[in-house]
Protein backbone atom coordinates (compact mmCIF):
# COMPACT_ATOMS: atom_id res chain seq x y z
CA UNK A 1 0.00 0.00 0.00
CA UNK A 2 1.35 3.42 -0.95
CA UNK A 3 0.32 6.78 0.52
CA UNK A 4 1.79 9.65 -1.49
CA UNK A 5 1.52 13.38 -1.99
CA UNK A 6 3.39 16.65 -1.59
CA UNK A 7 5.10 17.69 1.60
CA UNK A 8 2.77 18.78 4.44
CA UNK A 9 -0.27 17.09 2.87
CA UNK A 10 -0.89 14.90 5.92
CA UNK A 11 0.30 11.60 4.51
CA UNK A 12 2.32 10.63 7.60
CA UNK A 13 -0.74 11.18 9.80
CA UNK A 14 -2.81 9.09 7.38
CA UNK A 15 -0.25 6.28 7.43
CA UNK A 16 -0.16 6.28 11.22
CA UNK A 17 -3.94 6.13 11.49
CA UNK A 18 -4.12 3.27 8.97
CA UNK A 19 -1.25 1.39 10.60
CA UNK A 20 -3.16 1.39 13.89
CA UNK A 21 -6.37 0.23 12.24
CA UNK A 22 -4.78 -2.47 10.05
CA UNK A 23 -1.87 -3.76 12.14
CA UNK A 24 0.42 -2.08 9.65
CA UNK A 25 4.11 -1.26 9.44
CA UNK A 26 5.00 2.18 8.07
CA UNK A 27 7.84 2.12 5.53
CA UNK A 28 9.59 5.34 4.57
CA UNK A 29 9.48 6.53 0.94
CA UNK A 30 11.05 9.95 1.53
CA UNK A 31 14.64 10.30 0.34
CA UNK A 32 15.68 12.74 3.07
CA UNK A 33 14.04 10.88 5.95
CA UNK A 34 16.46 8.03 5.29
CA UNK A 35 19.18 10.17 6.94
CA UNK A 36 19.63 10.07 10.69
CA UNK A 37 21.34 13.48 10.82
CA UNK A 38 18.23 15.41 9.77
CA UNK A 39 15.44 14.49 12.11
CA UNK A 40 13.67 17.81 12.62
CA UNK A 41 14.30 19.48 9.25
CA UNK A 42 12.92 16.48 7.34
CA UNK A 43 9.87 16.09 9.64
CA UNK A 44 10.71 12.52 10.55
CA UNK A 45 8.16 10.78 12.81
CA UNK A 46 8.67 11.78 16.44
CA UNK A 47 8.93 9.44 19.40
CA UNK A 48 5.16 9.52 19.97
CA UNK A 49 4.49 8.34 16.41
CA UNK A 50 7.20 5.69 16.65
CA UNK A 51 5.51 4.31 19.78
CA UNK A 52 2.15 3.97 18.04
CA UNK A 53 3.22 1.77 15.11
CA UNK A 54 6.29 0.00 13.69
CA UNK A 55 8.39 2.23 11.40
CA UNK A 56 11.04 1.05 8.93
CA UNK A 57 13.73 2.82 6.85
CA UNK A 58 13.79 6.00 8.93
CA UNK A 59 17.18 7.45 9.91
CA UNK A 60 19.16 4.48 8.61
CA UNK A 61 21.86 6.30 6.60
CA UNK A 62 24.78 8.50 7.61
CA UNK A 63 24.96 12.02 6.19
CA UNK A 64 27.90 11.20 3.93
CA UNK A 65 26.25 8.06 2.51
CA UNK A 66 24.62 8.52 -0.90
CA UNK A 67 21.53 6.57 -1.92
CA UNK A 68 20.21 5.78 -5.40
CA UNK A 69 16.75 4.78 -6.58
CA UNK A 70 18.06 1.26 -7.11
CA UNK A 71 19.40 1.00 -3.58
CA UNK A 72 16.19 2.41 -2.15
CA UNK A 73 14.16 -0.14 -4.11
CA UNK A 74 16.21 -3.01 -2.66
CA UNK A 75 15.83 -1.61 0.88
CA UNK A 76 12.10 -1.09 0.46
CA UNK A 77 11.50 -4.60 -0.90
CA UNK A 78 13.37 -6.03 2.10
CA UNK A 79 11.30 -3.91 4.48
CA UNK A 80 8.06 -4.95 2.78
CA UNK A 81 9.00 -8.62 3.04
CA UNK A 82 9.96 -8.24 6.71
CA UNK A 83 6.65 -6.54 7.52
CA UNK A 84 4.65 -9.20 5.69
CA UNK A 85 6.57 -11.96 7.50
CA UNK A 86 5.62 -10.33 10.80
CA UNK A 87 1.95 -10.37 9.80
CA UNK A 88 1.84 -6.61 9.26
CA UNK A 89 0.35 -4.69 6.35
CA UNK A 90 3.20 -2.78 4.59
CA UNK A 91 2.28 0.90 4.27
CA UNK A 92 4.76 2.95 2.24
CA UNK A 93 4.55 6.67 2.80
CA UNK A 94 6.53 9.53 1.28
CA UNK A 95 6.83 12.14 -1.41
CA UNK A 96 9.97 11.06 -3.30
CA UNK A 97 8.51 10.33 -6.70
CA UNK A 98 11.66 8.83 -8.19
CA UNK A 99 11.96 6.31 -5.37
CA UNK A 100 8.28 5.38 -5.53
CA UNK A 101 8.47 4.94 -9.30
CA UNK A 102 11.52 2.70 -8.97
CA UNK A 103 9.74 0.55 -6.41
CA UNK A 104 6.34 0.34 -8.09
CA UNK A 105 7.23 0.29 -11.77
CA UNK A 106 10.74 -1.15 -11.70
CA UNK A 107 14.05 0.10 -13.04
CA UNK A 108 15.68 -0.03 -16.45
CA UNK A 109 17.95 -3.11 -16.71
CA UNK A 110 21.21 -1.13 -16.60
CA UNK A 111 24.24 -3.33 -15.83
CA UNK A 112 26.19 -2.52 -12.65
CA UNK A 113 28.80 0.21 -13.12
CA UNK A 114 32.33 -0.83 -12.04
CA UNK A 115 33.82 1.06 -9.12
CA UNK A 116 36.74 2.13 -11.32
CA UNK A 117 34.36 3.89 -13.71
CA UNK A 118 32.66 5.71 -10.82
CA UNK A 119 36.00 6.86 -9.48
CA UNK A 120 37.08 8.17 -12.90
CA UNK A 121 33.81 10.10 -13.24
CA UNK A 122 34.28 11.70 -9.82
CA UNK A 123 37.91 12.57 -10.50
CA UNK A 124 37.08 14.08 -13.89
CA UNK A 125 34.25 16.19 -12.47
CA UNK A 126 36.43 17.44 -9.62
CA UNK A 127 39.25 18.30 -12.02
CA UNK A 128 37.37 20.14 -14.78
CA UNK A 129 34.13 21.34 -13.14
CA UNK A 130 30.48 21.15 -14.13
CA UNK A 131 30.37 23.02 -17.46
CA UNK A 132 33.29 21.17 -19.14
CA UNK A 133 32.02 17.88 -17.68
CA UNK A 134 28.57 18.53 -19.17
CA UNK A 135 30.17 19.29 -22.54
CA UNK A 136 32.14 16.05 -22.37
CA UNK A 137 28.94 14.15 -21.58
CA UNK A 138 27.12 15.83 -24.48
CA UNK A 139 29.55 14.26 -26.95
CA UNK A 140 28.19 10.81 -26.00
CA UNK A 141 24.80 11.49 -24.41
CA UNK A 142 23.44 14.85 -25.63
CA UNK A 143 19.95 14.18 -24.31
CA UNK A 144 21.09 13.75 -20.70
CA UNK A 145 23.51 16.66 -20.95
CA UNK A 146 20.65 18.93 -22.06
CA UNK A 147 18.04 17.58 -19.66
CA UNK A 148 19.89 17.44 -16.33
CA UNK A 149 19.50 20.65 -14.33
CA UNK A 150 22.47 22.88 -13.44
CA UNK A 151 24.13 21.88 -10.20
CA UNK A 152 22.92 18.27 -10.28
CA UNK A 153 26.34 16.67 -10.03
CA UNK A 154 24.98 13.27 -9.02
CA UNK A 155 22.84 12.82 -12.14
CA UNK A 156 25.51 14.20 -14.46
CA UNK A 157 28.03 11.70 -13.14
CA UNK A 158 25.47 8.88 -13.31
CA UNK A 159 24.81 9.58 -17.00
CA UNK A 160 28.55 9.70 -17.71
CA UNK A 161 29.16 6.45 -15.79
CA UNK A 162 26.45 4.57 -17.69
CA UNK A 163 27.60 5.57 -21.16
CA UNK A 164 31.24 4.99 -20.21
CA UNK A 165 30.57 1.53 -18.74
CA UNK A 166 28.02 0.25 -21.27
CA UNK A 167 28.62 2.19 -24.46
CA UNK A 168 24.93 3.16 -24.52
CA UNK A 169 23.50 6.46 -23.23
CA UNK A 170 21.21 6.42 -20.23
CA UNK A 171 18.05 7.44 -22.18
CA UNK A 172 18.44 4.34 -24.37
CA UNK A 173 18.51 2.09 -21.33
CA UNK A 174 15.48 3.84 -19.87
CA UNK A 175 13.36 2.93 -22.89
CA UNK A 176 13.91 -0.81 -22.31
CA UNK A 177 11.32 -2.87 -20.40
CA UNK A 178 11.86 -2.79 -16.65
CA UNK A 179 11.37 -5.50 -14.07
CA UNK A 180 8.31 -4.82 -11.93
CA UNK A 181 7.83 -5.75 -8.31
CA UNK A 182 5.91 -9.01 -8.03
CA UNK A 183 2.92 -7.42 -6.34
CA UNK A 184 0.03 -5.04 -6.77
CA UNK A 185 -0.03 -1.65 -5.10
CA UNK A 186 -3.06 0.13 -3.73
CA UNK A 187 -2.18 3.80 -4.13
CA UNK A 188 -3.67 6.78 -2.31
CA UNK A 189 -2.58 10.32 -3.14
CA UNK A 190 -3.34 13.53 -1.24
CA UNK A 191 -3.33 16.66 -3.40
CA UNK A 192 -4.58 19.56 -1.26
CA UNK A 193 -5.64 22.90 -2.68
CA UNK A 194 -2.50 24.96 -3.19
CA UNK A 195 -3.14 27.88 -0.80
CA UNK A 196 -3.99 25.53 2.06
CA UNK A 197 -0.93 23.40 1.33
CA UNK A 198 1.39 26.41 1.23
CA UNK A 199 0.03 27.62 4.57
CA UNK A 200 0.67 24.17 6.02
CA UNK A 201 4.24 24.23 4.66
CA UNK A 202 4.91 27.61 6.28
CA UNK A 203 3.42 26.54 9.61
CA UNK A 204 5.41 23.34 9.69
CA UNK A 205 8.67 25.15 9.00
CA UNK A 206 7.97 27.53 11.89
CA UNK A 207 7.49 24.51 14.15
CA UNK A 208 10.76 22.99 12.90
CA UNK A 209 12.60 26.15 13.84
CA UNK A 210 11.05 26.17 17.31
CA UNK A 211 11.90 22.48 17.84
CA UNK A 212 15.62 22.84 17.09
CA UNK A 213 15.99 23.18 13.34
CA UNK A 214 18.80 25.78 13.57
CA UNK A 215 20.84 23.52 15.87
CA UNK A 216 20.41 20.62 13.47
CA UNK A 217 21.62 22.76 10.57
CA UNK A 218 24.58 23.95 12.67
CA UNK A 219 25.60 20.33 13.34
CA UNK A 220 25.54 19.60 9.60
CA UNK A 221 27.55 22.75 8.84
CA UNK A 222 30.23 21.77 11.37
CA UNK A 223 30.92 18.55 9.46
CA UNK A 224 31.92 20.39 6.25
CA UNK A 225 30.28 17.74 4.05
CA UNK A 226 30.57 17.63 0.27
CA UNK A 227 27.81 19.97 -0.98
CA UNK A 228 27.05 17.45 -3.75
CA UNK A 229 25.85 14.83 -1.24
CA UNK A 230 22.08 14.16 -1.36
CA UNK A 231 21.55 15.24 2.25
CA UNK A 232 22.86 18.72 1.45
CA UNK A 233 19.90 19.19 -0.91
CA UNK A 234 17.31 18.74 1.84
CA UNK A 235 14.59 21.33 1.33
CA UNK A 236 15.18 24.35 3.55
CA UNK A 237 18.67 23.35 4.66
CA UNK A 238 20.67 25.48 2.24
CA UNK A 239 19.22 28.84 3.35
CA UNK A 240 19.99 27.95 6.97
CA UNK A 241 23.55 27.05 6.04
CA UNK A 242 23.88 30.40 4.28
CA UNK A 243 22.72 32.11 7.47
CA UNK A 244 25.24 30.17 9.54
CA UNK A 245 27.95 31.23 7.09
CA UNK A 246 27.02 34.88 7.71
CA UNK A 247 25.65 35.47 4.21
CA UNK A 248 22.03 36.26 5.15
CA UNK A 249 20.01 36.99 8.28
CA UNK A 250 17.93 34.35 10.04
CA UNK A 251 14.73 36.07 8.88
CA UNK A 252 15.96 35.98 5.28
CA UNK A 253 16.94 32.33 5.69
CA UNK A 254 13.51 31.38 7.00
CA UNK A 255 11.75 33.26 4.20
CA UNK A 256 13.97 31.55 1.62
CA UNK A 257 13.43 28.12 3.20
CA UNK A 258 9.66 28.56 3.17
CA UNK A 259 9.77 29.68 -0.44
CA UNK A 260 11.93 26.67 -1.33
CA UNK A 261 9.47 24.36 0.44
CA UNK A 262 6.48 25.81 -1.41
CA UNK A 263 8.29 25.44 -4.75
CA UNK A 264 9.12 21.84 -3.92
CA UNK A 265 5.49 21.13 -3.00
CA UNK A 266 4.39 22.59 -6.33
CA UNK A 267 6.78 20.30 -8.24
CA UNK A 268 5.54 17.31 -6.25
CA UNK A 269 1.91 18.11 -7.08
CA UNK A 270 2.75 18.22 -10.78
CA UNK A 271 4.65 14.94 -10.57
CA UNK A 272 1.96 13.04 -8.71
CA UNK A 273 -0.75 14.29 -11.04
CA UNK A 274 1.03 13.12 -14.16
CA UNK A 275 3.44 10.34 -13.17
CA UNK A 276 1.67 8.19 -10.58
CA UNK A 277 -1.39 6.05 -11.26
CA UNK A 278 -3.54 6.60 -8.17
CA UNK A 279 -6.41 4.37 -7.09
CA UNK A 280 -7.81 7.10 -4.89
CA UNK A 281 -7.02 10.82 -4.91
CA UNK A 282 -8.11 13.29 -2.23
CA UNK A 283 -8.14 17.01 -2.99
CA UNK A 284 -7.47 17.95 0.62
CA UNK A 285 -5.09 17.25 3.46
CA UNK A 286 -5.71 14.11 5.43
CA UNK A 287 -8.27 14.42 8.20
CA UNK A 288 -9.96 11.85 10.42
CA UNK A 289 -13.18 12.28 8.43
CA UNK A 290 -11.52 10.57 5.47
CA UNK A 291 -10.57 7.45 7.44
CA UNK A 292 -13.79 5.41 6.96
CA UNK A 293 -13.68 5.78 3.17
CA UNK A 294 -9.98 4.93 3.00
CA UNK A 295 -10.42 1.87 5.23
CA UNK A 296 -13.34 0.68 3.10
CA UNK A 297 -11.23 0.97 -0.05
CA UNK A 298 -8.32 -0.88 1.58
CA UNK A 299 -10.53 -3.66 2.92
CA UNK A 300 -11.92 -4.27 -0.55
CA UNK A 301 -8.40 -4.26 -2.01
CA UNK A 302 -7.14 -6.79 0.55
CA UNK A 303 -10.10 -9.08 -0.13
CA UNK A 304 -9.24 -9.23 -3.83
CA UNK A 305 -5.43 -9.36 -3.57
CA UNK A 306 -3.08 -12.06 -2.29
CA UNK A 307 -0.65 -11.64 0.60
CA UNK A 308 2.10 -10.24 -1.64
CA UNK A 309 0.11 -7.06 -2.26
CA UNK A 310 1.46 -3.70 -1.20
CA UNK A 311 -0.59 -0.86 0.21
CA UNK A 312 1.13 2.56 -0.23
CA UNK A 313 0.62 6.30 0.34
CA UNK A 314 2.35 9.71 0.87
CA UNK A 315 1.95 12.79 3.09
C-alpha positions as CSV (number, residue, x, y, z in Angstrom):
1,X,0.0,0.0,0.0
2,X,1.3,3.4,-1.0
3,X,0.3,6.8,0.5
4,X,1.8,9.6,-1.5
5,X,1.5,13.4,-2.0
6,X,3.4,16.6,-1.6
7,X,5.1,17.7,1.6
8,X,2.8,18.8,4.4
9,X,-0.3,17.1,2.9
10,X,-0.9,14.9,5.9
11,X,0.3,11.6,4.5
12,X,2.3,10.6,7.6
13,X,-0.7,11.2,9.8
14,X,-2.8,9.1,7.4
15,X,-0.2,6.3,7.4
16,X,-0.2,6.3,11.2
17,X,-3.9,6.1,11.5
18,X,-4.1,3.3,9.0
19,X,-1.3,1.4,10.6
20,X,-3.2,1.4,13.9
21,X,-6.4,0.2,12.2
22,X,-4.8,-2.5,10.0
23,X,-1.9,-3.8,12.1
24,X,0.4,-2.1,9.6
25,X,4.1,-1.3,9.4
26,X,5.0,2.2,8.1
27,X,7.8,2.1,5.5
28,X,9.6,5.3,4.6
29,X,9.5,6.5,0.9
30,X,11.0,10.0,1.5
31,X,14.6,10.3,0.3
32,X,15.7,12.7,3.1
33,X,14.0,10.9,6.0
34,X,16.5,8.0,5.3
35,X,19.2,10.2,6.9
36,X,19.6,10.1,10.7
37,X,21.3,13.5,10.8
38,X,18.2,15.4,9.8
39,X,15.4,14.5,12.1
40,X,13.7,17.8,12.6
41,X,14.3,19.5,9.3
42,X,12.9,16.5,7.3
43,X,9.9,16.1,9.6
44,X,10.7,12.5,10.6
45,X,8.2,10.8,12.8
46,X,8.7,11.8,16.4
47,X,8.9,9.4,19.4
48,X,5.2,9.5,20.0
49,X,4.5,8.3,16.4
50,X,7.2,5.7,16.6
51,X,5.5,4.3,19.8
52,X,2.1,4.0,18.0
53,X,3.2,1.8,15.1
54,X,6.3,0.0,13.7
55,X,8.4,2.2,11.4
56,X,11.0,1.0,8.9
57,X,13.7,2.8,6.9
58,X,13.8,6.0,8.9
59,X,17.2,7.4,9.9
60,X,19.2,4.5,8.6
61,X,21.9,6.3,6.6
62,X,24.8,8.5,7.6
63,X,25.0,12.0,6.2
64,X,27.9,11.2,3.9
65,X,26.3,8.1,2.5
66,X,24.6,8.5,-0.9
67,X,21.5,6.6,-1.9
68,X,20.2,5.8,-5.4
69,X,16.7,4.8,-6.6
70,X,18.1,1.3,-7.1
71,X,19.4,1.0,-3.6
72,X,16.2,2.4,-2.1
73,X,14.2,-0.1,-4.1
74,X,16.2,-3.0,-2.7
75,X,15.8,-1.6,0.9
76,X,12.1,-1.1,0.5
77,X,11.5,-4.6,-0.9
78,X,13.4,-6.0,2.1
79,X,11.3,-3.9,4.5
80,X,8.1,-4.9,2.8
81,X,9.0,-8.6,3.0
82,X,10.0,-8.2,6.7
83,X,6.6,-6.5,7.5
84,X,4.7,-9.2,5.7
85,X,6.6,-12.0,7.5
86,X,5.6,-10.3,10.8
87,X,2.0,-10.4,9.8
88,X,1.8,-6.6,9.3
89,X,0.4,-4.7,6.3
90,X,3.2,-2.8,4.6
91,X,2.3,0.9,4.3
92,X,4.8,3.0,2.2
93,X,4.6,6.7,2.8
94,X,6.5,9.5,1.3
95,X,6.8,12.1,-1.4
96,X,10.0,11.1,-3.3
97,X,8.5,10.3,-6.7
98,X,11.7,8.8,-8.2
99,X,12.0,6.3,-5.4
100,X,8.3,5.4,-5.5
101,X,8.5,4.9,-9.3
102,X,11.5,2.7,-9.0
103,X,9.7,0.5,-6.4
104,X,6.3,0.3,-8.1
105,X,7.2,0.3,-11.8
106,X,10.7,-1.2,-11.7
107,X,14.1,0.1,-13.0
108,X,15.7,0.0,-16.4
109,X,18.0,-3.1,-16.7
110,X,21.2,-1.1,-16.6
111,X,24.2,-3.3,-15.8
112,X,26.2,-2.5,-12.7
113,X,28.8,0.2,-13.1
114,X,32.3,-0.8,-12.0
115,X,33.8,1.1,-9.1
116,X,36.7,2.1,-11.3
117,X,34.4,3.9,-13.7
118,X,32.7,5.7,-10.8
119,X,36.0,6.9,-9.5
120,X,37.1,8.2,-12.9
121,X,33.8,10.1,-13.2
122,X,34.3,11.7,-9.8
123,X,37.9,12.6,-10.5
124,X,37.1,14.1,-13.9
125,X,34.2,16.2,-12.5
126,X,36.4,17.4,-9.6
127,X,39.2,18.3,-12.0
128,X,37.4,20.1,-14.8
129,X,34.1,21.3,-13.1
130,X,30.5,21.2,-14.1
131,X,30.4,23.0,-17.5
132,X,33.3,21.2,-19.1
133,X,32.0,17.9,-17.7
134,X,28.6,18.5,-19.2
135,X,30.2,19.3,-22.5
136,X,32.1,16.0,-22.4
137,X,28.9,14.1,-21.6
138,X,27.1,15.8,-24.5
139,X,29.6,14.3,-26.9
140,X,28.2,10.8,-26.0
141,X,24.8,11.5,-24.4
142,X,23.4,14.8,-25.6
143,X,20.0,14.2,-24.3
144,X,21.1,13.7,-20.7
145,X,23.5,16.7,-21.0
146,X,20.7,18.9,-22.1
147,X,18.0,17.6,-19.7
148,X,19.9,17.4,-16.3
149,X,19.5,20.6,-14.3
150,X,22.5,22.9,-13.4
151,X,24.1,21.9,-10.2
152,X,22.9,18.3,-10.3
153,X,26.3,16.7,-10.0
154,X,25.0,13.3,-9.0
155,X,22.8,12.8,-12.1
156,X,25.5,14.2,-14.5
157,X,28.0,11.7,-13.1
158,X,25.5,8.9,-13.3
159,X,24.8,9.6,-17.0
160,X,28.6,9.7,-17.7
161,X,29.2,6.4,-15.8
162,X,26.5,4.6,-17.7
163,X,27.6,5.6,-21.2
164,X,31.2,5.0,-20.2
165,X,30.6,1.5,-18.7
166,X,28.0,0.2,-21.3
167,X,28.6,2.2,-24.5
168,X,24.9,3.2,-24.5
169,X,23.5,6.5,-23.2
170,X,21.2,6.4,-20.2
171,X,18.1,7.4,-22.2
172,X,18.4,4.3,-24.4
173,X,18.5,2.1,-21.3
174,X,15.5,3.8,-19.9
175,X,13.4,2.9,-22.9
176,X,13.9,-0.8,-22.3
177,X,11.3,-2.9,-20.4
178,X,11.9,-2.8,-16.7
179,X,11.4,-5.5,-14.1
180,X,8.3,-4.8,-11.9
181,X,7.8,-5.8,-8.3
182,X,5.9,-9.0,-8.0
183,X,2.9,-7.4,-6.3
184,X,0.0,-5.0,-6.8
185,X,0.0,-1.7,-5.1
186,X,-3.1,0.1,-3.7
187,X,-2.2,3.8,-4.1
188,X,-3.7,6.8,-2.3
189,X,-2.6,10.3,-3.1
190,X,-3.3,13.5,-1.2
191,X,-3.3,16.7,-3.4
192,X,-4.6,19.6,-1.3
193,X,-5.6,22.9,-2.7
194,X,-2.5,25.0,-3.2
195,X,-3.1,27.9,-0.8
196,X,-4.0,25.5,2.1
197,X,-0.9,23.4,1.3
198,X,1.4,26.4,1.2
199,X,0.0,27.6,4.6
200,X,0.7,24.2,6.0
201,X,4.2,24.2,4.7
202,X,4.9,27.6,6.3
203,X,3.4,26.5,9.6
204,X,5.4,23.3,9.7
205,X,8.7,25.2,9.0
206,X,8.0,27.5,11.9
207,X,7.5,24.5,14.1
208,X,10.8,23.0,12.9
209,X,12.6,26.1,13.8
210,X,11.1,26.2,17.3
211,X,11.9,22.5,17.8
212,X,15.6,22.8,17.1
213,X,16.0,23.2,13.3
214,X,18.8,25.8,13.6
215,X,20.8,23.5,15.9
216,X,20.4,20.6,13.5
217,X,21.6,22.8,10.6
218,X,24.6,24.0,12.7
219,X,25.6,20.3,13.3
220,X,25.5,19.6,9.6
221,X,27.5,22.8,8.8
222,X,30.2,21.8,11.4
223,X,30.9,18.6,9.5
224,X,31.9,20.4,6.2
225,X,30.3,17.7,4.0
226,X,30.6,17.6,0.3
227,X,27.8,20.0,-1.0
228,X,27.1,17.4,-3.7
229,X,25.8,14.8,-1.2
230,X,22.1,14.2,-1.4
231,X,21.6,15.2,2.2
232,X,22.9,18.7,1.5
233,X,19.9,19.2,-0.9
234,X,17.3,18.7,1.8
235,X,14.6,21.3,1.3
236,X,15.2,24.4,3.6
237,X,18.7,23.3,4.7
238,X,20.7,25.5,2.2
239,X,19.2,28.8,3.4
240,X,20.0,28.0,7.0
241,X,23.5,27.0,6.0
242,X,23.9,30.4,4.3
243,X,22.7,32.1,7.5
244,X,25.2,30.2,9.5
245,X,28.0,31.2,7.1
246,X,27.0,34.9,7.7
247,X,25.6,35.5,4.2
248,X,22.0,36.3,5.2
249,X,20.0,37.0,8.3
250,X,17.9,34.3,10.0
251,X,14.7,36.1,8.9
252,X,16.0,36.0,5.3
253,X,16.9,32.3,5.7
254,X,13.5,31.4,7.0
255,X,11.8,33.3,4.2
256,X,14.0,31.5,1.6
257,X,13.4,28.1,3.2
258,X,9.7,28.6,3.2
259,X,9.8,29.7,-0.4
260,X,11.9,26.7,-1.3
261,X,9.5,24.4,0.4
262,X,6.5,25.8,-1.4
263,X,8.3,25.4,-4.8
264,X,9.1,21.8,-3.9
265,X,5.5,21.1,-3.0
266,X,4.4,22.6,-6.3
267,X,6.8,20.3,-8.2
268,X,5.5,17.3,-6.3
269,X,1.9,18.1,-7.1
270,X,2.7,18.2,-10.8
271,X,4.7,14.9,-10.6
272,X,2.0,13.0,-8.7
273,X,-0.8,14.3,-11.0
274,X,1.0,13.1,-14.2
275,X,3.4,10.3,-13.2
276,X,1.7,8.2,-10.6
277,X,-1.4,6.1,-11.3
278,X,-3.5,6.6,-8.2
279,X,-6.4,4.4,-7.1
280,X,-7.8,7.1,-4.9
281,X,-7.0,10.8,-4.9
282,X,-8.1,13.3,-2.2
283,X,-8.1,17.0,-3.0
284,X,-7.5,18.0,0.6
285,X,-5.1,17.3,3.5
286,X,-5.7,14.1,5.4
287,X,-8.3,14.4,8.2
288,X,-10.0,11.9,10.4
289,X,-13.2,12.3,8.4
290,X,-11.5,10.6,5.5
291,X,-10.6,7.5,7.4
292,X,-13.8,5.4,7.0
293,X,-13.7,5.8,3.2
294,X,-10.0,4.9,3.0
295,X,-10.4,1.9,5.2
296,X,-13.3,0.7,3.1
297,X,-11.2,1.0,0.0
298,X,-8.3,-0.9,1.6
299,X,-10.5,-3.7,2.9
300,X,-11.9,-4.3,-0.6
301,X,-8.4,-4.3,-2.0
302,X,-7.1,-6.8,0.5
303,X,-10.1,-9.1,-0.1
304,X,-9.2,-9.2,-3.8
305,X,-5.4,-9.4,-3.6
306,X,-3.1,-12.1,-2.3
307,X,-0.6,-11.6,0.6
308,X,2.1,-10.2,-1.6
309,X,0.1,-7.1,-2.3
310,X,1.5,-3.7,-1.2
311,X,-0.6,-0.9,0.2
312,X,1.1,2.6,-0.2
313,X,0.6,6.3,0.3
314,X,2.3,9.7,0.9
315,X,2.0,12.8,3.1
